[in-house]
């Protein structure tokens, strides 16, 4: 369509004034096509960068959570050991009281 318009302009004698305009528009369209590709590439690079930063942040957070889980598991083991020792040395009345407290908490959760 563009080449046809240029040919029509040349055949009518308007080539002298409009041909530079046609060339400018043609160059602009080609440049904007390349510019659009460049912009798309920059957007893709930016998205890749954001993805990399997010993945890094998530990995760091996962490591922190793994450490916290390990600490909590260690604490649970320690508390279970203490519980076993305390139950072994507790008198029967205390154990009965603990059992009744646990059963009432189980039937009435917070």
Secondary structure, DSSP 4 states (H G I P E B T S, - for coil): -HHHHHHHHHHHTTHHHHHHHHHHHHHHHHHHHHHHHHHHHHHHHHHHHHHHHHHHHHHHHHHHHHHHHHHHHHHHHHHHHHHHHHHHHS-HHHHHHHHHHHHHHHHS--
